[in-house]
Amino acid sequence: MRSVIVAPLVAFVLTLFGTPLAIRYFSRLKADQPIREIGPQTHLAKKGTPTMGGVVFILATVVAYLVGHLTLLTLPGRPHKPTVTAIVLLGLFVCMGAVGFIDDFLKVRKKNSAGLSARGKLLGQAVVGAIFGVIAMYFNPDAISPNGIHNPTVGSSYISFVREIPWLDITRVGAVVLFIFVVLAASNGVNLTDGLDGLATGTSVMVLLAYTVISFWQYRHWCSDTHPLTHFCYNVRDPLDAALIAGAAAGALFGFLWWNASPARIFMGDSGALGLGGLIGGLAISTKTILLLFILGALFVIETVSLIIQVVSFRSTGRRVFRMAPIHHHFELAGWSEVNITVRFWIISGIGITAGLAIFYADFTASAIGSNV
């Protein structure tokens, strides 16, 4: 429990006091976010705001994880080195962030919003997803726990909702493909949401806090820690490390939000958005809650679907459903203030997260009752 408290606090302090240093540094380098002229005209006032702020909270999360992991040394029987789950989750966070950093760097260098081509960006994301998907599915050190219980891989060949669905086995190869899809969907969903000051940051904080709760709950009812496998416990890999990383990332984002809230002093850029999406997708896989992610990340889904609807409608009929997509721009052009949209969209996100956590807990309660029958 101490590590899950220490890591977020360390990450929060690092970003709260470290982000102003990044703002000054990136401003000196003239690493400002190019503003598209075809977007809402109110965004032109943001010209000159530095980008690539994702670098700050990614680094803060890694440092906070290492600090939090040191507290585990006092716990008997706990690993004294980073786990395979940590390698997958932090690897996704850092490497997806690196793909976004390349995109941000090219935008800054070219002084336009082009950056990487859509194909190049997707290819980079897919390669990262494939590498860590293979690790998640095939790399399994310490396959047998000290208690003599089989430790699963980080990923699973079964599609999951709040836990694995026994009759949906897609094989390991299929699971790697699904891993890539989930990571791509989550990273692009966060990236599409990152269009207003604080919108993606605040939403991601809530989703990461939800995964902190889920992971820690799984740790407290962990099959490798308690008793032989039953439906009552969770057969997942390293849930404490997952909770630690999710909590650290949430704390880092919370400190970053101080500077990213309207009017933003710095943007997270693709460095942050793609990294966050990769981490969130990885958490859904490691906690075996893949389909639940669509509820917890309801706002990301809405933003993505709005763009798909707009593109399909325009290409098939020549008409636009929304004034502009993703949907937050539609409400901007309808006259809503940026702060109003952000707060109301946070409320929508909160509803999805509340529903997701309620479903997760209801399943646990039903399983507990069933195990006592």
Contacts in CASP RR format, 6 or more apart in sequence:
PFRMAT RR
TARGET T0000
AUTHOR 0000-0000-0000
METHOD contacts of the structure
MODEL  1
MRSVIVAPLVAFVLTLFGTPLAIRYFSRLKADQPIREIGPQTHLAKKGTP
TMGGVVFILATVVAYLVGHLTLLTLPGRPHKPTVTAIVLLGLFVCMGAVG
FIDDFLKVRKKNSAGLSARGKLLGQAVVGAIFGVIAMYFNPDAISPNGIH
NPTVGSSYISFVREIPWLDITRVGAVVLFIFVVLAASNGVNLTDGLDGLA
TGTSVMVLLAYTVISFWQYRHWCSDTHPLTHFCYNVRDPLDAALIAGAAA
GALFGFLWWNASPARIFMGDSGALGLGGLIGGLAISTKTILLLFILGALF
VIETVSLIIQVVSFRSTGRRVFRMAPIHHHFELAGWSEVNITVRFWIISG
IGITAGLAIFYADFTASAIGSNV
1 216 0 8 1.000
2 71 0 8 1.000
3 68 0 8 1.000
3 69 0 8 1.000
3 71 0 8 1.000
3 72 0 8 1.000
3 240 0 8 1.000
3 244 0 8 1.000
4 212 0 8 1.000
4 216 0 8 1.000
4 240 0 8 1.000
4 243 0 8 1.000
4 244 0 8 1.000
4 247 0 8 1.000
6 64 0 8 1.000
6 67 0 8 1.000
6 68 0 8 1.000
6 71 0 8 1.000
7 64 0 8 1.000
7 65 0 8 1.000
7 67 0 8 1.000
7 68 0 8 1.000
7 244 0 8 1.000
7 245 0 8 1.000
7 247 0 8 1.000
7 248 0 8 1.000
8 64 0 8 1.000
8 212 0 8 1.000
8 247 0 8 1.000
8 248 0 8 1.000
8 250 0 8 1.000
8 251 0 8 1.000
8 252 0 8 1.000
8 254 0 8 1.000
9 251 0 8 1.000
10 60 0 8 1.000
10 63 0 8 1.000
10 64 0 8 1.000
10 67 0 8 1.000
10 68 0 8 1.000
10 248 0 8 1.000
11 57 0 8 1.000
11 60 0 8 1.000
11 61 0 8 1.000
11 63 0 8 1.000
11 64 0 8 1.000
11 247 0 8 1.000
11 248 0 8 1.000
11 249 0 8 1.000
11 250 0 8 1.000
11 251 0 8 1.000
11 252 0 8 1.000
11 255 0 8 1.000
12 251 0 8 1.000
12 252 0 8 1.000
12 254 0 8 1.000
12 255 0 8 1.000
14 56 0 8 1.000
14 59 0 8 1.000
14 60 0 8 1.000
14 63 0 8 1.000
14 64 0 8 1.000
14 252 0 8 1.000
15 56 0 8 1.000
15 57 0 8 1.000
15 60 0 8 1.000
15 251 0 8 1.000
15 252 0 8 1.000
15 253 0 8 1.000
15 254 0 8 1.000
15 255 0 8 1.000
15 256 0 8 1.000
16 255 0 8 1.000
16 258 0 8 1.000
18 56 0 8 1.000
18 60 0 8 1.000
19 53 0 8 1.000
19 56 0 8 1.000
19 255 0 8 1.000
19 256 0 8 1.000
19 258 0 8 1.000
19 259 0 8 1.000
19 265 0 8 1.000
19 266 0 8 1.000
20 259 0 8 1.000
20 265 0 8 1.000
22 50 0 8 1.000
22 53 0 8 1.000
22 55 0 8 1.000
22 56 0 8 1.000
22 266 0 8 1.000
23 50 0 8 1.000
23 259 0 8 1.000
23 265 0 8 1.000
23 266 0 8 1.000
26 32 0 8 1.000
26 50 0 8 1.000
26 51 0 8 1.000
26 52 0 8 1.000
26 53 0 8 1.000
26 266 0 8 1.000
27 48 0 8 1.000
27 50 0 8 1.000
29 108 0 8 1.000
30 108 0 8 1.000
31 50 0 8 1.000
31 51 0 8 1.000
31 52 0 8 1.000
31 104 0 8 1.000
31 108 0 8 1.000
32 47 0 8 1.000
32 48 0 8 1.000
32 49 0 8 1.000
32 50 0 8 1.000
32 51 0 8 1.000
32 108 0 8 1.000
33 46 0 8 1.000
33 48 0 8 1.000
33 49 0 8 1.000
33 50 0 8 1.000
33 51 0 8 1.000
33 107 0 8 1.000
33 267 0 8 1.000
33 269 0 8 1.000
34 107 0 8 1.000
34 108 0 8 1.000
34 110 0 8 1.000
34 111 0 8 1.000
34 112 0 8 1.000
34 113 0 8 1.000
35 43 0 8 1.000
35 44 0 8 1.000
35 46 0 8 1.000
35 47 0 8 1.000
35 113 0 8 1.000
36 43 0 8 1.000
36 113 0 8 1.000
37 44 0 8 1.000
39 324 0 8 1.000
39 329 0 8 1.000
40 324 0 8 1.000
40 329 0 8 1.000
40 332 0 8 1.000
40 333 0 8 1.000
42 332 0 8 1.000
42 338 0 8 1.000
46 263 0 8 1.000
46 264 0 8 1.000
49 264 0 8 1.000
49 265 0 8 1.000
49 266 0 8 1.000
49 267 0 8 1.000
50 266 0 8 1.000
50 267 0 8 1.000
51 104 0 8 1.000
51 107 0 8 1.000
51 108 0 8 1.000
51 266 0 8 1.000
51 267 0 8 1.000
51 268 0 8 1.000
51 269 0 8 1.000
51 271 0 8 1.000
52 101 0 8 1.000
52 104 0 8 1.000
52 105 0 8 1.000
52 108 0 8 1.000
52 267 0 8 1.000
52 269 0 8 1.000
52 271 0 8 1.000
53 256 0 8 1.000
53 266 0 8 1.000
53 267 0 8 1.000
53 268 0 8 1.000
53 269 0 8 1.000
53 271 0 8 1.000
53 272 0 8 1.000
54 97 0 8 1.000
54 256 0 8 1.000
54 268 0 8 1.000
54 269 0 8 1.000
54 271 0 8 1.000
54 272 0 8 1.000
54 275 0 8 1.000
55 101 0 8 1.000
55 271 0 8 1.000
55 272 0 8 1.000
56 252 0 8 1.000
56 256 0 8 1.000
57 249 0 8 1.000
57 252 0 8 1.000
57 253 0 8 1.000
57 255 0 8 1.000
57 256 0 8 1.000
57 268 0 8 1.000
57 272 0 8 1.000
58 93 0 8 1.000
58 94 0 8 1.000
58 97 0 8 1.000
58 252 0 8 1.000
58 271 0 8 1.000
58 272 0 8 1.000
58 275 0 8 1.000
60 248 0 8 1.000
60 252 0 8 1.000
61 90 0 8 1.000
61 93 0 8 1.000
61 245 0 8 1.000
61 248 0 8 1.000
61 249 0 8 1.000
61 252 0 8 1.000
62 90 0 8 1.000
62 93 0 8 1.000
62 94 0 8 1.000
64 248 0 8 1.000
64 251 0 8 1.000
64 252 0 8 1.000
65 82 0 8 1.000
65 86 0 8 1.000
65 90 0 8 1.000
65 244 0 8 1.000
65 245 0 8 1.000
65 248 0 8 1.000
68 244 0 8 1.000
68 248 0 8 1.000
69 82 0 8 1.000
69 86 0 8 1.000
69 241 0 8 1.000
69 244 0 8 1.000
72 78 0 8 1.000
72 79 0 8 1.000
72 80 0 8 1.000
72 240 0 8 1.000
73 80 0 8 1.000
77 146 0 8 1.000
78 240 0 8 1.000
79 142 0 8 1.000
79 238 0 8 1.000
82 90 0 8 1.000
82 241 0 8 1.000
83 237 0 8 1.000
83 238 0 8 1.000
83 241 0 8 1.000
84 135 0 8 1.000
84 139 0 8 1.000
84 140 0 8 1.000
84 141 0 8 1.000
84 154 0 8 1.000
84 237 0 8 1.000
84 238 0 8 1.000
85 154 0 8 1.000
85 237 0 8 1.000
85 238 0 8 1.000
85 241 0 8 1.000
85 242 0 8 1.000
85 286 0 8 1.000
86 238 0 8 1.000
86 241 0 8 1.000
86 245 0 8 1.000
87 135 0 8 1.000
88 132 0 8 1.000
88 133 0 8 1.000
88 135 0 8 1.000
88 136 0 8 1.000
88 154 0 8 1.000
88 282 0 8 1.000
88 286 0 8 1.000
89 241 0 8 1.000
89 242 0 8 1.000
89 245 0 8 1.000
89 279 0 8 1.000
89 282 0 8 1.000
89 283 0 8 1.000
89 286 0 8 1.000
90 245 0 8 1.000
91 132 0 8 1.000
92 128 0 8 1.000
92 129 0 8 1.000
92 132 0 8 1.000
92 183 0 8 1.000
92 275 0 8 1.000
92 278 0 8 1.000
92 279 0 8 1.000
92 281 0 8 1.000
92 282 0 8 1.000
93 245 0 8 1.000
93 249 0 8 1.000
93 275 0 8 1.000
93 276 0 8 1.000
93 278 0 8 1.000
93 279 0 8 1.000
94 275 0 8 1.000
95 128 0 8 1.000
95 131 0 8 1.000
95 132 0 8 1.000
96 125 0 8 1.000
96 128 0 8 1.000
96 129 0 8 1.000
96 183 0 8 1.000
96 187 0 8 1.000
96 274 0 8 1.000
96 275 0 8 1.000
96 277 0 8 1.000
96 278 0 8 1.000
96 279 0 8 1.000
97 270 0 8 1.000
97 271 0 8 1.000
97 272 0 8 1.000
97 274 0 8 1.000
97 275 0 8 1.000
98 271 0 8 1.000
99 116 0 8 1.000
99 121 0 8 1.000
99 124 0 8 1.000
99 125 0 8 1.000
99 128 0 8 1.000
99 270 0 8 1.000
99 274 0 8 1.000
100 116 0 8 1.000
100 121 0 8 1.000
100 269 0 8 1.000
100 270 0 8 1.000
100 271 0 8 1.000
100 272 0 8 1.000
100 273 0 8 1.000
100 274 0 8 1.000
100 275 0 8 1.000
101 270 0 8 1.000
101 271 0 8 1.000
102 116 0 8 1.000
103 115 0 8 1.000
103 116 0 8 1.000
103 121 0 8 1.000
103 270 0 8 1.000
103 271 0 8 1.000
103 274 0 8 1.000
104 115 0 8 1.000
104 269 0 8 1.000
104 270 0 8 1.000
104 271 0 8 1.000
106 114 0 8 1.000
106 115 0 8 1.000
106 116 0 8 1.000
107 113 0 8 1.000
107 114 0 8 1.000
107 115 0 8 1.000
121 270 0 8 1.000
122 184 0 8 1.000
125 183 0 8 1.000
125 184 0 8 1.000
125 187 0 8 1.000
125 188 0 8 1.000
125 274 0 8 1.000
126 180 0 8 1.000
126 184 0 8 1.000
128 183 0 8 1.000
129 179 0 8 1.000
129 180 0 8 1.000
129 183 0 8 1.000
129 184 0 8 1.000
130 176 0 8 1.000
130 180 0 8 1.000
132 179 0 8 1.000
132 183 0 8 1.000
132 282 0 8 1.000
133 155 0 8 1.000
133 175 0 8 1.000
133 176 0 8 1.000
133 179 0 8 1.000
133 180 0 8 1.000
134 176 0 8 1.000
135 154 0 8 1.000
136 153 0 8 1.000
136 154 0 8 1.000
136 155 0 8 1.000
136 176 0 8 1.000
136 179 0 8 1.000
136 285 0 8 1.000
136 286 0 8 1.000
137 153 0 8 1.000
137 154 0 8 1.000
137 155 0 8 1.000
137 157 0 8 1.000
137 172 0 8 1.000
137 175 0 8 1.000
137 176 0 8 1.000
137 179 0 8 1.000
138 153 0 8 1.000
138 172 0 8 1.000
139 153 0 8 1.000
139 154 0 8 1.000
140 151 0 8 1.000
140 152 0 8 1.000
140 153 0 8 1.000
142 151 0 8 1.000
143 150 0 8 1.000
143 151 0 8 1.000
144 150 0 8 1.000
144 151 0 8 1.000
145 151 0 8 1.000
145 224 0 8 1.000
147 224 0 8 1.000
147 225 0 8 1.000
149 223 0 8 1.000
149 224 0 8 1.000
149 228 0 8 1.000
149 229 0 8 1.000
151 224 0 8 1.000
151 237 0 8 1.000
152 235 0 8 1.000
152 236 0 8 1.000
152 237 0 8 1.000
153 237 0 8 1.000
154 237 0 8 1.000
154 238 0 8 1.000
154 285 0 8 1.000
154 286 0 8 1.000
155 175 0 8 1.000
155 179 0 8 1.000
155 237 0 8 1.000
155 285 0 8 1.000
155 286 0 8 1.000
155 288 0 8 1.000
156 164 0 8 1.000
156 175 0 8 1.000
156 285 0 8 1.000
156 288 0 8 1.000
157 169 0 8 1.000
157 170 0 8 1.000
157 171 0 8 1.000
157 172 0 8 1.000
157 174 0 8 1.000
157 175 0 8 1.000
158 164 0 8 1.000
158 165 0 8 1.000
158 166 0 8 1.000
158 168 0 8 1.000
158 169 0 8 1.000
158 170 0 8 1.000
158 288 0 8 1.000
159 165 0 8 1.000
159 168 0 8 1.000
159 170 0 8 1.000
159 178 0 8 1.000
159 290 0 8 1.000
159 291 0 8 1.000
160 288 0 8 1.000
160 289 0 8 1.000
160 290 0 8 1.000
160 291 0 8 1.000
160 292 0 8 1.000
161 289 0 8 1.000
161 290 0 8 1.000
161 291 0 8 1.000
161 292 0 8 1.000
162 289 0 8 1.000
162 292 0 8 1.000
162 359 0 8 1.000
162 360 0 8 1.000
162 363 0 8 1.000
163 234 0 8 1.000
163 288 0 8 1.000
163 289 0 8 1.000
163 363 0 8 1.000
164 235 0 8 1.000
164 288 0 8 1.000
170 178 0 8 1.000
178 290 0 8 1.000
179 282 0 8 1.000
179 285 0 8 1.000
182 281 0 8 1.000
182 282 0 8 1.000
182 284 0 8 1.000
182 285 0 8 1.000
182 290 0 8 1.000
182 293 0 8 1.000
183 277 0 8 1.000
183 278 0 8 1.000
183 281 0 8 1.000
183 282 0 8 1.000
185 281 0 8 1.000
185 304 0 8 1.000
186 277 0 8 1.000
186 278 0 8 1.000
186 280 0 8 1.000
186 281 0 8 1.000
186 282 0 8 1.000
186 284 0 8 1.000
186 293 0 8 1.000
186 300 0 8 1.000
187 273 0 8 1.000
187 274 0 8 1.000
187 275 0 8 1.000
187 276 0 8 1.000
187 277 0 8 1.000
187 278 0 8 1.000
187 281 0 8 1.000
188 304 0 8 1.000
189 277 0 8 1.000
189 300 0 8 1.000
189 301 0 8 1.000
189 303 0 8 1.000
189 304 0 8 1.000
190 200 0 8 1.000
190 204 0 8 1.000
190 273 0 8 1.000
190 274 0 8 1.000
190 275 0 8 1.000
190 276 0 8 1.000
190 277 0 8 1.000
190 280 0 8 1.000
190 300 0 8 1.000
191 200 0 8 1.000
191 270 0 8 1.000
191 273 0 8 1.000
191 274 0 8 1.000
191 277 0 8 1.000
192 300 0 8 1.000
192 303 0 8 1.000
192 304 0 8 1.000
192 307 0 8 1.000
192 326 0 8 1.000
193 199 0 8 1.000
193 200 0 8 1.000
193 203 0 8 1.000
193 273 0 8 1.000
193 299 0 8 1.000
193 300 0 8 1.000
193 303 0 8 1.000
193 326 0 8 1.000
193 328 0 8 1.000
194 200 0 8 1.000
194 267 0 8 1.000
194 268 0 8 1.000
194 269 0 8 1.000
194 272 0 8 1.000
194 273 0 8 1.000
195 326 0 8 1.000
195 328 0 8 1.000
195 329 0 8 1.000
196 262 0 8 1.000
196 328 0 8 1.000
196 332 0 8 1.000
196 338 0 8 1.000
196 341 0 8 1.000
196 342 0 8 1.000
197 260 0 8 1.000
197 261 0 8 1.000
197 262 0 8 1.000
197 263 0 8 1.000
197 264 0 8 1.000
197 338 0 8 1.000
197 342 0 8 1.000
198 257 0 8 1.000
198 260 0 8 1.000
198 261 0 8 1.000
198 262 0 8 1.000
198 264 0 8 1.000
198 342 0 8 1.000
199 328 0 8 1.000
199 341 0 8 1.000
199 342 0 8 1.000
199 345 0 8 1.000
199 346 0 8 1.000
200 268 0 8 1.000
200 273 0 8 1.000
200 276 0 8 1.000
201 253 0 8 1.000
201 256 0 8 1.000
201 257 0 8 1.000
201 260 0 8 1.000
201 261 0 8 1.000
201 268 0 8 1.000
202 253 0 8 1.000
202 257 0 8 1.000
202 346 0 8 1.000
202 349 0 8 1.000
203 297 0 8 1.000
203 299 0 8 1.000
203 300 0 8 1.000
203 345 0 8 1.000
203 346 0 8 1.000
203 349 0 8 1.000
204 249 0 8 1.000
204 250 0 8 1.000
204 253 0 8 1.000
204 276 0 8 1.000
204 277 0 8 1.000
204 280 0 8 1.000
205 250 0 8 1.000
205 251 0 8 1.000
205 253 0 8 1.000
205 254 0 8 1.000
205 257 0 8 1.000
206 346 0 8 1.000
206 349 0 8 1.000
206 350 0 8 1.000
206 353 0 8 1.000
207 280 0 8 1.000
207 296 0 8 1.000
207 297 0 8 1.000
207 349 0 8 1.000
207 353 0 8 1.000
208 246 0 8 1.000
208 247 0 8 1.000
208 249 0 8 1.000
208 250 0 8 1.000
208 253 0 8 1.000
208 279 0 8 1.000
208 280 0 8 1.000
208 283 0 8 1.000
209 246 0 8 1.000
209 247 0 8 1.000
209 250 0 8 1.000
209 353 0 8 1.000
210 296 0 8 1.000
210 353 0 8 1.000
210 356 0 8 1.000
210 357 0 8 1.000
211 242 0 8 1.000
211 243 0 8 1.000
211 246 0 8 1.000
211 280 0 8 1.000
211 283 0 8 1.000
211 284 0 8 1.000
211 287 0 8 1.000
211 296 0 8 1.000
212 243 0 8 1.000
212 246 0 8 1.000
212 247 0 8 1.000
212 250 0 8 1.000
213 357 0 8 1.000
214 287 0 8 1.000
214 289 0 8 1.000
214 357 0 8 1.000
214 360 0 8 1.000
215 239 0 8 1.000
215 240 0 8 1.000
215 242 0 8 1.000
215 243 0 8 1.000
215 246 0 8 1.000
215 283 0 8 1.000
215 286 0 8 1.000
215 287 0 8 1.000
216 239 0 8 1.000
216 240 0 8 1.000
216 243 0 8 1.000
217 360 0 8 1.000
217 364 0 8 1.000
218 234 0 8 1.000
218 236 0 8 1.000
218 239 0 8 1.000
218 242 0 8 1.000
218 287 0 8 1.000
219 225 0 8 1.000
219 239 0 8 1.000
219 240 0 8 1.000
219 243 0 8 1.000
221 232 0 8 1.000
221 233 0 8 1.000
221 234 0 8 1.000
221 364 0 8 1.000
222 233 0 8 1.000
222 234 0 8 1.000
222 236 0 8 1.000
222 239 0 8 1.000
223 229 0 8 1.000
223 230 0 8 1.000
223 233 0 8 1.000
223 234 0 8 1.000
223 235 0 8 1.000
224 235 0 8 1.000
226 233 0 8 1.000
227 233 0 8 1.000
229 235 0 8 1.000
230 371 0 8 1.000
231 367 0 8 1.000
231 370 0 8 1.000
231 371 0 8 1.000
232 367 0 8 1.000
232 368 0 8 1.000
232 371 0 8 1.000
234 288 0 8 1.000
236 242 0 8 1.000
236 286 0 8 1.000
236 287 0 8 1.000
236 288 0 8 1.000
237 286 0 8 1.000
238 286 0 8 1.000
239 287 0 8 1.000
242 283 0 8 1.000
242 286 0 8 1.000
242 287 0 8 1.000
245 279 0 8 1.000
245 283 0 8 1.000
246 279 0 8 1.000
246 283 0 8 1.000
249 276 0 8 1.000
249 279 0 8 1.000
253 276 0 8 1.000
256 268 0 8 1.000
259 265 0 8 1.000
259 266 0 8 1.000
260 266 0 8 1.000
260 267 0 8 1.000
260 268 0 8 1.000
262 338 0 8 1.000
262 339 0 8 1.000
262 342 0 8 1.000
268 276 0 8 1.000
280 293 0 8 1.000
280 297 0 8 1.000
281 293 0 8 1.000
284 290 0 8 1.000
284 292 0 8 1.000
284 293 0 8 1.000
289 296 0 8 1.000
289 360 0 8 1.000
292 356 0 8 1.000
292 359 0 8 1.000
292 360 0 8 1.000
294 301 0 8 1.000
295 352 0 8 1.000
295 355 0 8 1.000
295 356 0 8 1.000
295 359 0 8 1.000
296 352 0 8 1.000
296 353 0 8 1.000
296 356 0 8 1.000
296 357 0 8 1.000
297 349 0 8 1.000
297 352 0 8 1.000
297 353 0 8 1.000
298 348 0 8 1.000
298 349 0 8 1.000
298 351 0 8 1.000
298 352 0 8 1.000
298 353 0 8 1.000
298 355 0 8 1.000
299 345 0 8 1.000
299 348 0 8 1.000
299 349 0 8 1.000
299 352 0 8 1.000
302 327 0 8 1.000
302 348 0 8 1.000
303 326 0 8 1.000
303 327 0 8 1.000
303 328 0 8 1.000
304 326 0 8 1.000
306 322 0 8 1.000
306 325 0 8 1.000
306 326 0 8 1.000
306 327 0 8 1.000
306 330 0 8 1.000
307 325 0 8 1.000
307 326 0 8 1.000
309 321 0 8 1.000
309 322 0 8 1.000
309 325 0 8 1.000
310 320 0 8 1.000
310 321 0 8 1.000
310 322 0 8 1.000
310 325 0 8 1.000
311 325 0 8 1.000
313 319 0 8 1.000
313 320 0 8 1.000
313 321 0 8 1.000
314 320 0 8 1.000
322 329 0 8 1.000
322 330 0 8 1.000
323 329 0 8 1.000
323 330 0 8 1.000
323 333 0 8 1.000
323 334 0 8 1.000
324 330 0 8 1.000
324 332 0 8 1.000
324 333 0 8 1.000
328 341 0 8 1.000
328 345 0 8 1.000
331 341 0 8 1.000
332 338 0 8 1.000
332 341 0 8 1.000
END
